[in-house]
Amino acid sequence: MRLRSKLAVRAAKLTSILIRKMKRGSGVTLPGYVARRIDPGILKAMAEQVRGKIIVTMGTNGKTTTNAILCRALESEGKKVIINRTGANMLNGIISAFVLATDKKGRLDADFACIEVDEISSVGVLPQLRPDCALLTNISRDQLDRFGEVDITYNKLLTAVKSVPDTTLIINCDDILSYSLAEESGNSFVTCGISEQIFDDISRSEIRESIFCRRCGTKLEYDFFHYGQLGIYHCPNCGWERPEPDYTAQGIELKGEVYSFDLDGMHIDSTARTPYNIYNTLSAYTALKTMGAGYAGFREMIEAFDYGNNRESIFTIDGARVQLHLAKNPIGFQQKISLVLKDEKPKDIIIQINDTAQDGRDISWLWDVDFQYLADSNARRIITAGTRRYDMGLRLKYEDIPCETTTDLKASVADCAENGTKNLYVIVNYSGLYRTNHMLAELEKGGEDK
């Protein structure tokens, strides 16, 4: 490794140590920035040290969970894997994942790299990583002030994958945008999809990014929608259609709170609580099969896999069951509303909406979510929190759904846990996730000490 690269690695590690000693954060982004300033080619140098395959995961929803499944499957076969576990998926965070994993001599000991990549950052990241496989979960609206409308995201991703023509794409062909991108890119690709109608009316909603043929512009006809624009489609004019997927999940059943399904001859009793996680599992398995690694013990691994990934967590506080869920865009929020309505028991709901740079300053997407279903959710109390709590409250008011507001999330959680239905849902967008996880864990521990 070049002297400049060695200096970049040492400086990055020192930066990480200082950040943690000063308790100024987790130190997973700034070290990458420091390394890149010293050696602009550091990511390429690090990627070249990976002995086996590099797999990147991109897309609007499901990246972190899918990437975690890939990593766990490979590790279960004894492979050494580099992964950006914290979801730091832009250039500096990805560089940090590599440089902080090196030994004292600045060398990597890695069989594989599983890297989650932000869609907008993909243009700068993919040419440096030159991945063997790029998995695309789906394309939809997210953080409008940063990504803009969905065609901007589509074009960024298309440019990124075209820059690495030898990379094999793993595509959810139920998504017309992802499938169209694969065809347009010129890259080889493998498809996965679900041919059974498993999403309920609430999940499906009316949120559509595109329902027009990407070849001739004619409005597509659908046998059915899964959700958003995902479904079984064909063009009545030119014949363009959703292909028969190379890999699929079948026999999907909801058993209690979790799903079971058949995948490539395996019957899997998963811990997945939302049908979307079946997509994540299917996509990861398709990538592993395509790369020829990580799938031998897949069934045992996935049946024990925790899909929560700090984004779906369950706590017990004062005898109450408290569920924490992330919802950061219209499609994701619609899935959470569906989950809430599957629980027929009385409940309390707290919704925290922030508008930090992490979340996106533009929260107009709240008006694309079908919140009217919450009127039938058997909720005794609905409380809004966060910097945009009044916007969330206004959105509910337009559906004639009464709610309260709070500036003290911890106190509201504690009150609901002690005096409420003993069945509390806390739904937050991105910037509130890790802080709320920590707060709920503290409340849970406090309850045990009483």
N, C-alpha and C positions, 0 to 999 in steps of 0.2 A: 504494500500500500504506500502511496506517495506520502512524503513528509507533510505536505499541506493537509492531507486527509487525516493523518495521525493527530496533527495539532487541532483540527476541527473536532475530532472525537473527544480529545482530552478537555478542550474548552467547554464542550457541550455537557460533559459529565460533571465538571466543576460547577457549571451554572445550575444544573439540576440539584446538586448537593446544597448549594447556597440557598436556593429557593425553598427547599424543604426545611433547612435549618432555621431560616427566617420565618417559616410558616406562612409563606406568601402564595401558596398554591401547591398543585401537585407536580409541577415541573415537567409537564409533558409537551409543551409547545415552544417555550422560549429556548430550550437547549437546541432544538432543530433550527431555529432562526440564527443562533450564534454559529452553529456548525456551517450553515449555508453561507453566512457572511465571510467566513474564513476560506471555505472551499465550495464554490458554486456547483461543483460536480460531485459533491459528497453522496447524494442519493444513488447516483449511477454506480459509484465505487462500492457502496454498501450492497446494492442489489447483485452485483457481480460475484459477491462472496457467498450467496445462497447456493448450496450444492444442488438442490433439486428444483422444484417448480415454484413460481410466484403466481399467486391467484389474487386478483383484485375483485372487490365487490362494490358495485355502484347501484344507484337507483334512489327513488324518493323515499320509499318505505321499506323497512326490513333489512337494511344493510348490516346494522350492528349484530342482530340476531343471526342472520345467515353467516356472517363472517365468524361468529363465535362457534357455530355448528361445525364449520369447516375446520377450524383450529382444533376443537375437541376431538373430532374424528381422527385427525392426523396424529394428535398426541396420544390417543388411545392405542395406536399402533406403534408407539415408541418413537415417533418422529419429533425432532426438535424444530419448533415453529416460532417465527417472528410474527407478532401481531400487535396492532395498535388497539389494545383492549379498551381503552378509555373512550373510544369514539373520536379521538383527535384526528380527523380524517382529511385535513387540509395539509398543504405541503410541509409546513414546519412540524406539525404533529407526526406526520409519517416519517420524516427524517429522524425525529426524536426516538421513535420506536426502534429504528435500526441502530443508531449510534449508542443508545443507552443499553442495548443488549450485547455490546461487544465486551471482550475480555480486557485484561489490563494492557494488552499489547494492541488493542484496537481492532481485534479480529472477531468476526462472527463465527459462531458454531451453529449453523442452521441448515436443516434439510429442506424446509419449506418456508415461505412467507405468505401469510394471509392478511391482506391489507384492505381495509375499508377506505374508499376514496370518495370525497365530496364531488358532486357532479360538475360544478363549475371549476374546481381545481383539477379535474381529470386531464384537461388539455396540457397542463404543465407537468403532471405527475407521470402519466403513462409512458411518454417517450423516455423518461429516465429509468423507470422500473422495467420496461419492456416485458410485461407479464406473459406467462404462457397461456393464461386463461383469464378472461374478464367476464364476470357474472353481472348481469343487469336484471334487477328485480322488477322494476316498473318505472314509468315516468308519469309524474303528475305535478300539480302546483305545490310549491312549498316556499315560504319566505319570499313573498312577492317583491319586496323592496330590494332583495338581493338577486334572486333568480329571474325576476320578471315573469312573463307568461311562459307557458310550457314549451313553445317552439324554441325559445332561447336555450332552455335546458337541452332539448333534443339536439340542436345544432352543435352545442358544446360537446356533448357526448359523441356525436357522429364524428366531429373533428378529432377527438381524442382517440377513438378506436381506429380511425383511418391512419393515424400516425404510427400504429403498431400492426401492420398488415399480417404479421405472422401469429398474432394472438387469436386464440379460439374463443368465440363468444358463447356464453350460456344465456339463453333468452327465454323469458316467460312469454310464450307465443299467444297467451290469452290477452295480452296487452298489445293492441294494434300499433302503438307507438314504438314499443320495444322491438316487435317483429319487423316493422317497416325499417327501423334503423339497422337491424341486422342485414336485411336484404340490400339496403342501400350502401352499406359499408364496404362490401367486397370481402370481408373477413369470413373465414369458415365459421359456422355456428351450429350449436346443438340446442334443440328446443325442449321445453318442459311445459306442462299445462295440466289443468284439471277439467275433465269433460262432464263431470256431474254438477248439478246445481245444488251447492251446499250453503251458500250465503242467504240469509233471510232478507225480508223486505227492508228492514231497517238498515242493514249493512249495505244493501244495494243502492239505496237512495237514488237521487237523480243527478249526482255529481258526475259529469262527463267531460273529459278533456278533449276528446275528438271522436266523432262517430262517422267520419267521412273517409272514403277510400283514399289511401295515400298515393294511389296510381292515377285515378281518373277523376277524383273529387266527388263522386256520387255518394249519397248517403247510404251507409252500410245497413244491412238487415241483420238482426241478431236472433238466434234461436233463444238465447237468454243472456242476461248480464250476471256476472258474479258481483261486481261492484264497479263504480266508475265506468270507464270504457272497457274494462276487462270482461270477456265473455266469449261466446261462440258466434263468430261473425262471418259474413260473406258479402261481396259486392254484387248486386243484381245486374250491374252493367258490364264490368270487365272480367268478373269471375274471381278476382283476388279474394282469398279466404284464409281463415285461420287454419294452419296445417294440422295434421295429426301429430301430436307431440311425440318426440323420441322417448320421453319418460313422463309417466303420469302417476297420480295417486288415485286409488279407487276404493270402493266399499267404505266410504267415509261416514263414520257414525259419531254422534255426540253421546258419550256415556257419562252421565252425571255432569261434571263440569269440564271434562277433558275429552279429546277426540282420539279415536282409533282409525286406522286406515291401512290399506295394502299398498306396498311400494316395491316394485320389481321382485315380486314373489314373496316378500316378507309381510307378515301381519304385525303391525306396530301399535302397541297400546301406549300412546304418547302422554306427555304431561301438558300438551298444548291446550290452551283454554280458548283460543280464537282460531277460526278457520284460516286466518291469514298466515298463522305459523305453520300450517301444512304447506303453503306455498314456499315459505322459507326453508323448510326441511327438504322439500322436493328439489328446489334450486340447488341447495348445497350438495345433495346426493348426486344430482346430474353432473355437477362440476367435478366431484370426486371420481365418479366413474369415468368421465372423459379424460381426467388426468391420470387415471390408473392407480390411485392410492387412496387410503383412508376409508374405504367402504367395507372392508372384510368384516369388521365387528360393528357395523353401523347400527344394526337393530339394538344391540345391548346398550350402545352408547346413547342413542337418541331416546330410548325409553327411560333413561335416568337423567336426561338433559333438563336443566332448569331454563325454560324460555324467558323467565323474568328479566334476567340480565340487568337488574336494577331499574327496569322500565315497567315491570309488572311484579310488584312485591306484595306480600301479605304479612301483616303484623297482628299481634294480639295486645290490645291496650285496654286496661280496666275491664277485661272480659269481653271487649268488643272486637269483632273481626274487622280489620281496617285494610282495605286494598288501595294500593297506590298504582296509578296508571299514567303513562305518558300519552299525550295527544297533541301533536304539533302542526297538523294540517287538516283540511276538511275530510279527506278519506280516512285518516287515522282516527279522528274524533268520531266519525260515524261508526267505526268498528267498536269503539269503547261504549257508545250509546247502546249498540246492539247487545254488548256483553252485560251492561247494567240491566237491560230489560229481560234478559234471560233469567235473571234472579227475581223471582216473584215475591220474595219476602219484603217486609217493610225495610226502608233504608234511609240513610242520610247521605247527601252528596255535597262535596266541596269542590268547586272548580276554581283553580288559580290560573289566571292569564296574565303573563308579563309581556313586555315589549322591548326587551333588551336587544342588543346586537345579535346575540345568540338565537333569540326567538324570531327576529325580524320585526322591524318597527311597524310594519303594515299588518294590522290584525283584521283587516276587512274580510278575510277568509271565514271569520265566524258566521257571516251571513250566508255562507254556502253549506253550512251544516244544518241538518234537519233536527233542530232541537225540540220540535213539537212533540216528538216521541217521549220526551221526559215527563210530559203531562200524565202519561200512563205508566210511570215507572214505580209507583207506590212509594214515592219519596215523601217522608214526613217533613224534612227540611232540605232546602237547597241554599247553599251559601257561596257567594262569589268572593274571590280574594285576588291579590296581585295588583300590579300597577294599572291594569286595565279592568279592574273589577266592575267598574260602572258600565263599561262597554258590554261586558258579559251580562250584567244585570239587565241592561237595555235590550239586549238580544233576547233574553228570556221573557221580558215584559211584552215584546211583540208577539210572543206565543201564549200570552196570558198565563205564564207560569210564575207564581210568586217566589221571591227569593230574598235573602238577607245579604248584607255585605260585611266583611271583616277586614281589619288591618292587622290582626294578630292571628295568623294561621295556627300557631301552636295552641293557643288558648281555645280556639274553635274546635280543633281536633280533640283536645282533652275534654271539652264540654260535651261534644257529641258522643265520645267514647263512654263517658260516665253517665250521661243523662239521656242519651238518644236511643236509637233502635238496636244498638249493639251490632249494627251492620253498616259500616261507613265506607263510602267510595271517595277517594281523593284523586282528582284528575288534574294534572298540571301540564303546562307546556315546558319547553326544553330547559330554560334557565332555572326553573324551580325544582327540577328533578332530583339532583344529587343532594341539594340542601334539605329538601323535604324527606328524602330517604334517611338522611342522617338524623333529622328531627324525630321521625317516627321510630327509628331504632332506639333513640334516647328515651322516648316516652314508653316504649315497650319494656326496656330495661328497668326504668323507674317503677313500672307497674309490678315487675317481678320482685323488686326490693321491698315492696310495701308489706 
